[in-house]
Amino acid sequence: MTNEELETEALFFRLLNSYLLQRPCLKDDYGMLLNHYKKHKETFHILRPAYIQWIGNIQDDLHNNRYSLLSGNMSFDETIPEAIKKEKTSQKHSEICHELVKRKKELLEPFTGPLQSMNFEQPTIYGPIDIYAQNGSVAYVIEVKTNTADHSIIGQVMKYYIGLCHKLILKMFEEVKTMTVCPGYDSISLKGLKRIGTTPILFEGNPINTKAVYQ
């Protein structure tokens, strides 16, 4: 994935997030994506058809001064890639998720603070979140990988984040934060996760231990 393609994906999810939360920066985010399209039109092939439909509906709403949530003909017809499906159903993946929750005080809470509630496979419109946790008014998306994370984790985390933002609008909590727990990260995934404000955590050993990527 090139830097330009990575930026295309990041700008799209930024725009979608602004649209769902009706942020004042919506027009600016749309303008940023439009300018990027003019310079790097060829990179937009990485966006799925459903994402292009989102952009079209957002564009229509902006042109018609209609900003109501989910106006237009929005599509949530998302498919989870087979590689992600296989990982999420693997025994190793399940064991790591359960160990993280069982030993949350030593493995997760150093990065989140006390966690009052935790769920496995929390459903969203984009598929299940590996671990959903809540610390007071803050909700956490925790994505777990059994192999070294690549660029695909960026879009995956952002989709789950956006899925929870629907509940944010309903005042079920006040903030959504994202975290990844992986045995390693390539340079592109680390760069992208940092840009979207995700906390990347490393795990190693058996039984596992966790540590921050950035000390």
C-alpha positions as CSV (number, residue, x, y, z in Angstrom):
1,M,0.0,0.0,0.0
2,T,1.5,3.4,-1.0
3,N,1.5,6.5,1.1
4,E,-1.1,8.0,-1.2
5,E,-3.4,5.0,-0.8
6,L,-3.0,5.1,2.9
7,E,-3.9,8.8,2.9
8,T,-7.0,8.0,0.8
9,E,-8.2,5.5,3.3
10,A,-7.5,7.8,6.3
11,L,-9.2,10.8,4.7
12,F,-12.3,8.7,3.9
13,F,-12.7,7.4,7.5
14,R,-12.1,10.9,8.8
15,L,-14.9,12.3,6.6
16,L,-17.3,9.4,7.5
17,N,-16.6,10.0,11.2
18,S,-17.3,13.7,10.9
19,Y,-20.5,13.0,9.0
20,L,-21.8,10.4,11.5
21,L,-21.1,12.7,14.4
22,Q,-22.1,15.9,12.5
23,R,-18.9,17.7,13.4
24,P,-18.4,21.3,12.4
25,C,-15.4,20.3,10.4
26,L,-17.5,18.1,8.0
27,K,-17.2,20.5,5.0
28,D,-13.4,20.9,5.6
29,D,-13.0,17.1,5.7
30,Y,-15.0,16.7,2.5
31,G,-12.8,19.4,0.9
32,M,-9.6,17.6,2.0
33,L,-10.8,14.3,0.4
34,L,-11.9,16.1,-2.8
35,N,-8.5,17.8,-3.2
36,H,-6.8,14.5,-2.6
37,Y,-9.0,12.9,-5.3
38,K,-8.0,15.6,-7.8
39,K,-4.3,14.8,-7.2
40,H,-4.5,11.0,-6.7
41,K,-7.6,9.8,-8.4
42,E,-6.0,6.5,-9.2
43,T,-5.7,5.6,-5.4
44,F,-9.5,5.5,-4.9
45,H,-9.6,2.0,-6.3
46,I,-8.8,0.7,-2.8
47,L,-12.2,1.9,-1.5
48,R,-15.0,-0.6,-1.5
49,P,-18.2,0.1,-3.5
50,A,-20.1,0.7,-0.2
51,Y,-17.5,3.4,0.7
52,I,-18.0,5.2,-2.6
53,Q,-21.7,5.1,-2.0
54,W,-21.1,6.8,1.4
55,I,-19.1,9.5,-0.3
56,G,-21.9,10.1,-2.8
57,N,-24.6,10.4,-0.2
58,I,-22.4,12.8,1.9
59,Q,-21.8,14.9,-1.2
60,D,-25.5,15.0,-1.9
61,D,-26.3,16.0,1.6
62,L,-23.7,18.8,1.6
63,H,-25.0,20.2,-1.7
64,N,-28.6,20.2,-0.5
65,N,-27.7,21.6,3.0
66,R,-29.1,18.4,4.5
67,Y,-27.0,17.2,7.4
68,S,-29.4,14.9,9.3
69,L,-27.8,11.7,10.5
70,L,-28.1,8.8,8.0
71,S,-30.2,10.8,5.5
72,G,-30.3,9.5,2.0
73,N,-29.9,5.9,0.9
74,M,-27.1,4.7,3.1
75,S,-25.8,1.2,2.8
76,F,-24.4,-1.0,5.6
77,D,-23.8,-4.0,3.3
78,E,-20.3,-4.7,4.5
79,T,-18.5,-8.0,4.2
80,I,-15.7,-9.2,6.5
81,P,-12.7,-10.4,4.5
82,E,-12.1,-14.2,4.8
83,A,-8.7,-13.7,6.4
84,I,-10.2,-11.7,9.2
85,K,-13.1,-14.2,9.6
86,K,-10.6,-17.1,10.0
87,E,-8.5,-15.3,12.5
88,K,-11.4,-14.3,14.6
89,T,-12.6,-17.9,14.8
90,S,-9.2,-19.4,15.5
91,Q,-8.5,-21.2,18.8
92,K,-5.3,-19.1,19.4
93,H,-7.2,-15.8,18.8
94,S,-9.9,-16.9,21.3
95,E,-7.4,-17.9,23.9
96,I,-5.6,-14.6,23.7
97,C,-8.8,-12.6,24.0
98,H,-9.9,-14.5,27.0
99,E,-6.5,-14.2,28.7
100,L,-6.6,-10.4,28.1
101,V,-10.0,-10.2,29.8
102,K,-9.2,-12.6,32.6
103,R,-5.9,-10.8,33.4
104,K,-7.2,-7.3,32.5
105,K,-5.7,-5.6,35.6
106,E,-2.1,-6.4,34.6
107,L,-2.5,-6.7,30.8
108,L,-4.9,-3.9,29.8
109,E,-5.6,-1.5,32.7
110,P,-2.1,0.0,32.7
111,F,-3.2,1.6,29.4
112,T,-6.9,2.2,30.0
113,G,-7.4,2.6,33.8
114,P,-10.0,0.5,35.7
115,L,-12.4,-1.3,33.3
116,Q,-15.9,-1.8,34.7
117,S,-17.3,-3.9,31.9
118,M,-15.9,-6.0,29.1
119,N,-17.6,-8.1,26.3
120,F,-16.3,-10.4,23.6
121,E,-17.4,-10.1,20.0
122,Q,-19.4,-6.9,20.6
123,P,-21.6,-6.5,17.5
124,T,-21.4,-3.4,15.2
125,I,-22.7,-2.7,11.7
126,Y,-19.2,-3.6,10.4
127,G,-18.8,-6.9,12.3
128,P,-17.9,-7.9,15.9
129,I,-15.3,-6.1,18.0
130,D,-12.8,-8.6,19.5
131,I,-13.1,-6.9,23.0
132,Y,-15.3,-4.1,24.0
133,A,-14.5,-2.4,27.3
134,Q,-15.7,0.6,29.2
135,N,-14.0,2.8,31.7
136,G,-16.6,5.2,33.1
137,S,-17.8,7.3,30.2
138,V,-15.1,6.0,27.8
139,A,-15.7,3.0,25.5
140,Y,-12.7,1.1,24.2
141,V,-12.4,-0.8,20.9
142,I,-9.7,-3.4,21.4
143,E,-8.6,-5.3,18.3
144,V,-6.5,-8.4,18.7
145,K,-4.2,-10.0,16.1
146,T,-2.4,-13.3,16.3
147,N,0.1,-12.2,13.6
148,T,2.1,-9.1,12.8
149,A,-0.3,-6.3,12.0
150,D,-0.3,-4.8,8.5
151,H,-2.0,-1.8,6.9
152,S,-5.5,-3.5,6.9
153,I,-5.7,-3.1,10.7
154,I,-6.1,0.7,10.2
155,G,-9.4,0.5,8.3
156,Q,-10.6,-2.3,10.5
157,V,-10.1,-0.3,13.7
158,M,-11.7,2.8,12.2
159,K,-14.8,0.9,11.1
160,Y,-15.4,-0.5,14.5
161,Y,-14.8,3.0,16.0
162,I,-17.4,4.5,13.7
163,G,-19.8,1.6,14.5
164,L,-19.6,2.6,18.2
165,C,-20.1,6.3,17.3
166,H,-23.8,5.5,16.7
167,K,-24.1,4.7,20.4
168,L,-22.0,7.8,21.2
169,I,-24.7,9.9,19.6
170,L,-27.3,8.1,21.8
171,K,-25.2,9.3,24.8
172,M,-24.4,5.7,26.0
173,F,-20.9,7.0,26.7
174,E,-19.0,10.2,26.0
175,E,-15.9,9.1,24.2
176,V,-14.6,6.2,22.0
177,K,-10.9,5.2,22.1
178,T,-9.2,2.5,20.1
179,M,-6.4,0.0,21.0
180,T,-4.7,-2.8,19.2
181,V,-3.0,-5.8,20.8
182,C,-0.6,-7.6,18.4
183,P,2.7,-9.6,18.5
184,G,4.2,-7.1,16.1
185,Y,3.5,-4.2,13.7
186,D,4.9,-3.3,10.3
187,S,6.0,0.3,9.7
188,I,2.9,1.3,7.7
189,S,0.5,0.0,10.3
190,L,2.3,1.8,13.1
191,K,2.3,5.1,11.2
192,G,-1.4,4.8,10.3
193,L,-2.5,3.8,13.9
194,K,-0.6,6.7,15.3
195,R,-2.4,9.1,12.8
196,I,-5.9,7.9,13.9
197,G,-5.1,8.1,17.6
198,T,-5.0,4.4,18.3
199,T,-2.8,2.9,21.1
200,P,-0.8,0.0,19.8
201,I,0.1,-2.6,22.4
202,L,2.6,-5.5,22.0
203,F,2.1,-8.9,23.5
204,E,4.6,-11.7,23.9
205,G,5.3,-14.9,25.8
206,N,3.1,-17.8,27.2
207,P,1.4,-16.8,29.5
208,I,1.4,-13.5,27.6
209,N,2.7,-10.1,28.8
210,T,1.9,-6.8,27.2
211,K,3.9,-3.6,26.8
212,A,3.4,-0.2,25.0
213,V,5.0,0.3,21.6
214,Y,5.7,3.9,22.5
215,Q,7.3,4.3,26.0
